[in-house]
Amino acid sequence: MTRLMDLYYRLPSPVRSLAVTVRGYYLRSWRYGTITEKIAAEALAKDFWNEEQWSKWQSEQLAKLLHRAATQVPYYREMWAKRRANGDNSSWMELSNWPVLEKEPLRHDPRAFIADDCNIKKMYCTTTSGTTGKSLEIWSTRETLTQYYGVAEARGRLWYGVSRHKRWAMQGGVAIIPPRTSKPPFWVWNRSLNQLYLSAYHLTRDRIPMFLDVLSEYKIEWLYGYPSYLYIMANEMLRTAKKTVKLKVVITSAEPLFDYQREVIEKAFGCPVRETWGMSEMCASAGECEHGRMHLWPEVGITEIMSDGIVAPENISGEMICTGLVNHEMPLIRYRIGDQATLAPNEKCECGRTLPILKSIDGRTFDMIYLPNGRITNRFEPIFSREFPLIEGQVIQESVHKLRLLYVPTSEFTEEHAVKLLARAKSFVGCDEVDITLEACESIPRTPSGKFKTVVCNLPADQKAAIQRGDFDVILQNHSSKS
């Protein structure tokens, strides 16, 4: 993969967009089909199902899933065989009889979770973004992906009056532009998906006008991205009074959306901001309705909230334990996703939809890293790619000129890997003024609440506040005077 990316980076910009478009046709063939509109229409109709209809539907899907997993999936079949050998005769048809699944077994041997009757050569592998600094492999069939993306089209697009057929832009974490590129374009046009992909890695304050101009140039109707980056862009729009872009909706994902971010983004782009939430493992997804409520998508999975090892009652915050109902080829049952939330299943929403309400999501929070070249980022997943035998990794910023890379190696990790890891980090950061050091460790500390943070910024609070106000130049000047 690294060699392919190196080759891709050497391509001229127009050819790069062509390569991305070709890749887009491939993705479109897996995600969408002739039945996508039908699936989306059915999902919209299910929005108003009553409790009895949803209970019956989920029970039927869950029964098929549990039986298949216990009898045809190697990991679960072996688990139940051991339980039977130890005298455990509990039924695998009861979800409560299944143990909580941690990420490590899935990370260690993902193919042990694939059903026996599946041909992996005819399946698609999705690699997660690696919120613990180490990615996961999720395998699925074309039918599964089409089903999931059909529901996502309904509740993540049509709810907001837009669709994948309209021109849209995505500010995402894929490194589609070489890290050290200093001249535009910092984007590629993916014709096959009607998508303008903006490189989040190249967002600096002085480049924001270019990003805004290209949104107008391509007649973009809606924008999708990380709240932290969209907030930076919107802040600069308001600061410079640049009002060249008006969208139908801005849709956020991957990070928590805070009220102060929503307010600024809505004001800058002159449209509503809608939050969505989900995961590559396809165990749970949710979207915000027009009344500001987050609704779970019951077709995607069953969500339990656990506190102190037991299922929590309504309105009690706890860990999200999710069982995916979409992917029967690689079922994940009672999977601990790492987020906390509060469910309000009996509350009614003004929108009239009967989908369960997520009262709050205490998802993973992300610090931002501020580099001397003006770049602001929190997406460091490409550094910790699968080619490195690592358990997890973390980036820590001690100053605008100093980063520490903590990593937990496996027994296969060598000095050669360390040299390559440091080179990858320096290339990705793309700023020679930043000193990067590697630190191997046995484990990476968690927050007091047990959360893992891929990125930690230790800049003083006053510096962070100044940067949020747009006074980044002042921070750099202060640093230079102290050096």
C-alpha positions as CSV (number, residue, x, y, z in Angstrom):
1,M,0.0,0.0,0.0
2,T,2.9,2.4,0.8
3,R,4.4,1.9,-2.6
4,L,1.1,2.5,-4.3
5,M,0.7,5.8,-2.3
6,D,4.2,6.8,-3.3
7,L,3.3,6.2,-6.9
8,Y,0.0,8.1,-6.5
9,Y,1.8,11.1,-5.0
10,R,4.1,11.4,-8.0
11,L,1.1,11.8,-10.4
12,P,0.3,15.2,-11.8
13,S,-2.8,16.8,-10.2
14,P,-5.3,16.0,-13.0
15,V,-4.1,12.4,-13.2
16,R,-4.4,12.2,-9.5
17,S,-8.1,13.1,-9.7
18,L,-8.5,10.5,-12.4
19,A,-7.0,7.9,-10.2
20,V,-9.3,8.9,-7.3
21,T,-12.3,8.7,-9.7
22,V,-11.3,5.2,-10.8
23,R,-11.1,4.2,-7.2
24,G,-14.5,5.9,-6.6
25,Y,-16.1,3.8,-9.3
26,Y,-14.8,0.7,-7.5
27,L,-16.2,1.9,-4.1
28,R,-19.5,2.8,-5.7
29,S,-19.9,-0.7,-7.2
30,W,-19.5,-2.1,-3.6
31,R,-21.7,0.4,-1.8
32,Y,-24.5,1.2,-4.2
33,G,-26.7,-0.7,-6.6
34,T,-30.0,-0.8,-8.4
35,I,-31.8,-1.5,-5.0
36,T,-30.2,1.4,-3.1
37,E,-33.2,3.7,-3.6
38,K,-35.6,0.9,-2.6
39,I,-33.6,0.3,0.6
40,A,-33.6,4.0,1.4
41,A,-37.3,4.3,0.8
42,E,-37.9,1.3,3.1
43,A,-35.7,2.9,5.8
44,L,-37.7,6.1,5.6
45,A,-41.0,4.1,6.0
46,K,-39.6,2.3,9.0
47,D,-38.9,5.6,10.7
48,F,-42.5,5.5,11.9
49,W,-42.8,1.9,12.8
50,N,-44.3,1.2,16.2
51,E,-42.5,-0.5,19.1
52,E,-44.1,-3.9,18.3
53,Q,-42.9,-3.8,14.7
54,W,-39.4,-2.9,15.6
55,S,-39.2,-5.6,18.3
56,K,-40.4,-8.3,16.0
57,W,-38.0,-7.3,13.2
58,Q,-35.0,-7.0,15.5
59,S,-35.8,-10.3,17.2
60,E,-36.0,-12.2,13.9
61,Q,-32.7,-10.7,12.7
62,L,-30.9,-11.3,16.0
63,A,-32.0,-15.0,16.1
64,K,-30.5,-15.6,12.7
65,L,-27.3,-13.8,13.7
66,L,-26.8,-15.6,17.0
67,H,-27.3,-19.1,15.6
68,R,-25.1,-18.4,12.6
69,A,-22.3,-17.0,14.8
70,A,-22.4,-19.9,17.3
71,T,-22.3,-22.5,14.6
72,Q,-20.4,-21.1,11.6
73,V,-18.0,-18.4,13.0
74,P,-14.7,-20.0,14.2
75,Y,-14.1,-17.6,17.1
76,Y,-17.6,-17.9,18.6
77,R,-17.9,-21.7,17.8
78,E,-14.7,-22.3,19.8
79,M,-15.9,-20.1,22.6
80,W,-19.2,-22.0,22.9
81,A,-17.5,-25.4,22.7
82,K,-15.3,-24.4,25.6
83,R,-18.3,-23.3,27.6
84,R,-20.1,-26.5,26.9
85,A,-17.0,-28.5,27.9
86,N,-17.0,-26.6,31.2
87,G,-20.6,-27.6,31.9
88,D,-22.2,-24.3,30.7
89,N,-25.5,-25.2,29.0
90,S,-26.9,-21.7,28.6
91,S,-28.6,-20.9,25.4
92,W,-26.7,-19.0,22.7
93,M,-30.1,-17.8,21.4
94,E,-30.2,-15.3,24.4
95,L,-28.1,-12.2,23.8
96,S,-27.5,-11.8,27.5
97,N,-25.7,-15.1,27.6
98,W,-23.0,-13.8,25.3
99,P,-19.9,-12.2,26.9
100,V,-18.7,-8.7,26.0
101,L,-16.4,-8.7,23.0
102,E,-13.2,-6.6,23.3
103,K,-11.3,-5.1,20.4
104,E,-8.1,-7.1,21.0
105,P,-9.4,-10.5,19.8
106,L,-10.8,-8.8,16.7
107,R,-7.5,-6.9,16.1
108,H,-5.4,-10.0,16.7
109,D,-7.3,-12.4,14.3
110,P,-10.1,-10.7,12.3
111,R,-10.6,-13.6,10.0
112,A,-11.6,-15.8,12.9
113,F,-14.8,-13.8,13.0
114,I,-15.7,-14.6,9.3
115,A,-18.3,-17.3,8.8
116,D,-17.2,-20.6,7.2
117,D,-19.4,-20.3,4.1
118,C,-17.9,-16.9,3.1
119,N,-15.3,-16.6,0.3
120,I,-12.9,-13.8,1.5
121,K,-11.7,-13.3,-2.0
122,K,-15.2,-12.0,-2.8
123,M,-15.4,-9.7,0.2
124,Y,-14.4,-6.1,0.8
125,C,-12.1,-5.2,3.6
126,T,-12.6,-1.9,5.5
127,T,-9.8,-0.7,7.6
128,T,-10.9,1.4,10.6
129,S,-9.3,4.8,11.3
130,G,-7.6,3.3,14.4
131,T,-8.8,5.3,17.4
132,T,-6.4,3.5,19.6
133,G,-3.6,4.1,17.2
134,K,-4.0,0.7,15.6
135,S,-6.5,-0.1,12.9
136,L,-9.0,-3.0,12.6
137,E,-10.0,-5.1,9.6
138,I,-13.7,-5.4,8.9
139,W,-14.8,-7.8,6.1
140,S,-18.2,-7.7,4.4
141,T,-20.0,-8.6,1.2
142,R,-21.4,-6.3,-1.5
143,E,-24.9,-7.1,-0.3
144,T,-24.1,-6.1,3.3
145,L,-22.4,-2.8,2.2
146,T,-25.3,-2.0,-0.2
147,Q,-27.8,-2.5,2.7
148,Y,-25.8,-0.4,5.1
149,Y,-25.2,2.5,2.6
150,G,-28.9,2.4,1.5
151,V,-30.0,3.1,5.1
152,A,-27.2,5.7,5.4
153,E,-28.5,7.4,2.3
154,A,-31.9,7.7,3.8
155,R,-31.0,8.8,7.3
156,G,-27.7,10.5,6.7
157,R,-28.7,12.4,3.5
158,L,-32.4,12.4,2.5
159,W,-33.4,13.5,6.1
160,Y,-31.5,16.7,5.3
161,G,-32.8,17.3,1.8
162,V,-29.7,16.2,-0.1
163,S,-28.4,13.0,-1.7
164,R,-25.3,11.4,-3.0
165,H,-26.4,12.3,-6.5
166,K,-25.8,16.0,-5.8
167,R,-22.3,17.6,-5.7
168,W,-20.9,17.4,-2.3
169,A,-17.6,18.0,-0.5
170,M,-15.9,15.9,2.1
171,Q,-13.2,17.2,4.5
172,G,-11.6,13.9,5.4
173,G,-8.7,12.1,6.9
174,V,-7.4,10.3,3.8
175,A,-4.0,11.6,2.7
176,I,-5.0,12.3,-0.9
177,I,-2.3,15.0,-1.3
178,P,1.4,14.5,-0.5
179,P,2.0,15.8,3.0
180,R,4.8,18.3,2.0
181,T,2.7,19.9,-0.8
182,S,2.7,23.7,-0.3
183,K,0.9,24.8,-3.4
184,P,-2.7,24.1,-4.4
185,P,-4.7,22.1,-5.3
186,F,-5.2,20.6,-1.9
187,W,-8.2,18.6,-3.1
188,V,-9.2,16.1,-5.8
189,W,-12.5,15.8,-7.7
190,N,-14.0,12.3,-7.5
191,R,-16.4,12.3,-10.5
192,S,-17.7,8.9,-9.8
193,L,-19.1,9.9,-6.3
194,N,-19.9,13.6,-7.2
195,Q,-17.4,14.3,-4.4
196,L,-14.8,17.1,-3.9
197,Y,-12.4,15.6,-1.4
198,L,-10.6,18.3,0.6
199,S,-7.4,17.4,2.4
200,A,-7.8,18.0,6.1
201,Y,-4.0,17.6,6.5
202,H,-3.3,20.8,4.5
203,L,-5.8,23.1,6.2
204,T,-4.0,26.3,7.4
205,R,-5.5,29.7,8.0
206,D,-3.9,31.3,5.0
207,R,-5.2,28.5,2.7
208,I,-8.8,28.6,3.9
209,P,-9.8,31.2,1.2
210,M,-8.6,28.7,-1.4
211,F,-10.8,25.9,0.1
212,L,-13.8,28.2,0.1
213,D,-13.2,29.3,-3.5
214,V,-13.1,25.7,-4.7
215,L,-16.4,24.9,-3.0
216,S,-18.0,27.7,-5.1
217,E,-16.1,26.7,-8.2
218,Y,-17.5,23.1,-8.0
219,K,-21.0,24.3,-7.1
220,I,-21.0,22.2,-3.9
221,E,-24.5,21.8,-2.3
222,W,-23.5,20.1,1.0
223,L,-20.4,19.6,3.0
224,Y,-19.4,16.6,5.2
225,G,-16.5,16.5,7.6
226,Y,-15.0,16.7,11.0
227,P,-16.4,19.4,13.3
228,S,-13.0,20.5,14.5
229,Y,-11.9,21.3,10.9
230,L,-15.2,22.8,9.8
231,Y,-15.1,25.1,12.8
232,I,-11.6,26.4,11.9
233,M,-12.8,27.1,8.4
234,A,-16.0,28.7,9.6
235,N,-14.2,30.9,12.1
236,E,-11.9,32.2,9.4
237,M,-14.9,32.9,7.1
238,L,-16.5,35.1,9.8
239,R,-13.2,36.8,10.7
240,T,-12.5,37.8,7.1
241,A,-16.2,38.4,6.2
242,K,-15.7,36.0,3.3
243,K,-19.2,35.0,2.3
244,T,-18.7,33.2,-1.0
245,V,-20.2,29.8,0.1
246,K,-23.8,29.0,1.0
247,L,-24.8,25.4,1.5
248,K,-28.0,23.4,2.0
249,V,-26.5,21.6,5.0
250,V,-23.3,20.7,6.8
251,I,-23.1,17.2,8.1
252,T,-20.6,16.3,10.7
253,S,-19.2,12.9,11.8
254,A,-16.2,11.1,13.5
255,E,-15.9,13.6,16.4
256,P,-18.3,15.2,18.9
257,L,-20.1,18.3,17.7
258,F,-20.1,21.0,20.4
259,D,-22.6,23.8,20.6
260,Y,-20.1,26.6,20.1
261,Q,-18.9,24.8,16.9
262,R,-22.4,24.4,15.6
263,E,-23.2,28.0,16.2
264,V,-20.1,29.3,14.2
265,I,-20.5,26.8,11.4
266,E,-24.2,27.6,10.9
267,K,-23.5,31.3,10.9
268,A,-20.7,31.0,8.4
269,F,-22.3,28.7,5.9
270,G,-25.9,30.0,6.3
271,C,-27.4,26.5,6.8
272,P,-28.2,23.9,9.4
273,V,-25.6,21.6,10.9
274,R,-26.6,18.0,11.4
275,E,-24.5,15.5,13.4
276,T,-24.2,11.9,12.5
277,W,-22.4,9.1,14.4
278,G,-21.3,5.6,13.5
279,M,-18.3,3.3,13.0
280,S,-16.6,1.2,10.4
281,E,-17.6,-2.0,12.3
282,M,-21.3,-1.3,11.3
283,C,-22.6,-2.1,14.8
284,A,-24.4,1.1,15.5
285,S,-25.2,4.4,13.7
286,A,-27.3,7.4,14.5
287,G,-28.3,10.7,12.9
288,E,-29.7,14.0,14.1
289,C,-33.2,15.0,13.1
290,E,-34.5,18.5,12.4
291,H,-35.4,18.9,16.1
292,G,-31.9,18.3,17.2
293,R,-32.4,14.7,18.6
294,M,-29.9,11.9,17.8
295,H,-31.8,8.8,16.7
296,L,-30.3,5.3,16.5
297,W,-30.8,3.3,13.3
298,P,-32.3,0.0,14.6
299,E,-31.5,-1.9,11.3
300,V,-27.8,-1.4,12.0
301,G,-27.6,-2.9,15.4
302,I,-28.8,-3.4,19.0
303,T,-27.3,-1.1,21.5
304,E,-27.0,-1.9,25.2
305,I,-25.9,0.6,27.8
306,M,-23.8,-1.1,30.6
307,S,-22.9,0.4,33.9
308,D,-20.8,-1.5,36.5
309,G,-21.1,-4.7,34.4
310,I,-24.9,-4.7,34.2
311,V,-27.4,-3.3,31.6
312,A,-28.2,0.2,32.8
313,P,-31.8,1.5,33.1
314,E,-33.1,4.3,31.0
315,N,-31.4,7.7,31.4
316,I,-28.3,6.2,33.0
317,S,-25.0,6.8,31.3
318,G,-22.8,3.8,30.6
319,E,-20.6,2.0,28.1
320,M,-22.1,1.3,24.7
321,I,-22.2,-2.5,24.0
322,C,-23.3,-3.0,20.4
323,T,-24.5,-6.1,18.4
324,G,-24.4,-5.5,14.6
325,L,-27.4,-6.7,12.6
326,V,-26.2,-5.8,9.1
327,N,-23.0,-7.8,8.7
328,H,-23.9,-11.5,9.1
329,E,-20.7,-12.5,7.4
330,M,-18.5,-11.1,10.1
331,P,-20.9,-10.7,13.1
332,L,-19.8,-8.7,16.1
333,I,-21.8,-9.6,19.2
334,R,-21.9,-7.4,22.3
335,Y,-19.0,-5.5,21.0
336,R,-17.5,-2.9,23.3
337,I,-17.0,0.1,21.0
338,G,-15.3,2.4,23.5
339,D,-17.9,5.2,23.7
340,Q,-20.3,6.1,26.5
341,A,-23.9,7.2,26.0
342,T,-27.3,7.7,27.6
343,L,-30.3,6.2,26.0
344,A,-33.8,7.6,26.3
345,P,-35.9,4.9,24.5
346,N,-39.2,5.9,25.9
347,E,-39.0,9.6,25.0
348,K,-41.0,10.9,22.0
349,C,-39.5,13.3,19.5
350,E,-41.3,16.2,17.9
351,C,-40.2,14.9,14.5
352,G,-42.7,12.0,14.9
353,R,-40.1,9.3,14.2
354,T,-40.1,6.3,16.6
355,L,-36.4,5.5,16.3
356,P,-34.7,5.3,19.7
357,I,-33.2,8.5,21.0
358,L,-29.6,8.8,22.1
359,K,-29.8,11.4,24.8
360,S,-26.1,12.0,24.8
361,I,-22.9,10.5,23.4
362,D,-19.7,10.8,25.3
363,G,-17.6,9.8,22.4
364,R,-13.9,10.0,22.0
365,T,-12.5,13.5,22.2
366,F,-9.7,14.7,20.0
367,D,-7.1,17.3,20.8
368,M,-5.7,19.3,18.0
369,I,-2.0,19.6,17.1
370,Y,-0.7,23.0,16.0
371,L,2.3,23.1,13.7
372,P,4.7,26.0,13.0
373,N,3.7,26.1,9.4
374,G,0.2,27.0,10.4
375,R,-1.3,23.6,9.9
376,I,-3.8,22.4,12.5
377,T,-4.6,18.7,12.6
378,N,-5.7,15.7,14.7
379,R,-5.6,13.0,12.1
380,F,-2.5,10.9,12.6
381,E,-3.9,7.4,11.8
382,P,-1.8,6.9,8.6
383,I,1.4,7.0,10.8
384,F,0.3,3.9,12.6
385,S,-0.5,1.7,9.6
386,R,-0.8,-2.1,9.5
387,E,2.7,-2.5,8.2
388,F,4.1,-1.7,11.6
389,P,3.8,-4.5,14.3
390,L,2.3,-2.2,16.9
391,I,-0.5,-2.7,19.5
392,E,-1.3,1.0,19.8
393,G,0.3,4.5,19.4
394,Q,-0.2,8.1,20.5
395,V,1.0,11.5,19.4
396,I,1.8,14.1,22.2
397,Q,2.5,17.7,21.5
398,E,4.7,19.4,24.1
399,S,5.2,22.6,22.2
400,V,4.6,24.0,18.7
401,H,8.1,22.6,17.8
402,K,8.1,19.3,19.7
403,L,6.1,16.1,19.3
404,R,6.5,12.8,21.1
405,L,5.4,9.5,19.5
406,L,4.5,6.9,22.0
407,Y,4.1,3.3,20.7
408,V,3.5,-0.1,22.2
409,P,5.4,-2.6,20.0
410,T,4.8,-6.3,19.5
411,S,7.6,-8.9,19.8
412,E,8.1,-8.6,16.0
413,F,8.9,-4.9,16.1
414,T,12.6,-4.3,15.1
415,E,15.0,-1.3,15.0
416,E,14.3,-1.2,11.3
417,H,10.6,-0.7,12.0
418,A,11.5,2.2,14.4
419,V,13.6,3.9,11.7
420,K,10.7,3.6,9.2
421,L,8.1,4.7,11.8
422,L,10.1,7.9,12.5
423,A,10.6,8.6,8.8
424,R,6.8,8.1,8.2
425,A,6.0,10.5,11.1
426,K,8.4,13.2,9.8
427,S,7.1,12.8,6.2
428,F,3.5,13.0,7.4
429,V,3.9,16.0,9.6
430,G,5.7,17.7,6.7
431,C,7.4,20.4,8.8
432,D,11.2,20.4,9.3
433,E,10.8,22.8,12.3
434,V,9.2,20.1,14.4
435,D,11.4,17.8,16.4
436,I,9.8,14.3,16.7
437,T,11.0,11.7,19.1
438,L,9.9,8.0,19.4
439,E,9.2,6.4,22.8
440,A,8.5,2.7,23.2
441,C,6.4,1.8,26.2
442,E,4.6,-1.1,27.7
443,S,1.3,0.6,27.7
444,I,-0.2,4.1,26.9
445,P,-1.8,5.9,29.8
446,R,-5.6,6.3,29.7
447,T,-7.5,9.3,30.9
448,P,-9.1,9.2,34.4
449,S,-12.3,8.0,32.8
450,G,-10.5,5.2,31.0
451,K,-10.5,6.8,27.6
452,F,-7.7,6.4,25.1
453,K,-6.6,9.5,23.2
454,T,-4.7,9.1,20.0
455,V,-3.7,12.8,20.1
456,V,-2.7,14.8,23.2
457,C,-1.9,18.5,23.1
458,N,-0.1,19.8,26.1
459,L,0.0,23.4,25.0
460,P,-0.9,25.8,27.9
461,A,-4.6,26.8,28.0
462,D,-3.9,30.4,27.1
463,Q,-2.1,29.4,24.0
464,K,-4.9,27.1,22.9
465,A,-7.4,30.0,23.6
466,A,-5.3,32.4,21.5
467,I,-5.1,29.9,18.6
468,Q,-8.9,29.4,18.8
469,R,-9.2,33.1,18.4
470,G,-7.0,33.0,15.3
471,D,-3.9,34.5,17.0
472,F,-1.7,31.7,15.8
473,D,1.1,34.1,14.7
474,V,1.3,35.5,18.2
475,I,1.9,32.0,19.6
476,L,4.8,31.4,17.2
477,Q,6.3,34.8,17.9
478,N,6.2,34.1,21.7
479,H,7.8,30.8,21.1
480,S,10.6,32.3,19.0
481,S,11.3,35.0,21.7
482,K,11.7,32.2,24.3
483,S,14.0,30.0,22.2
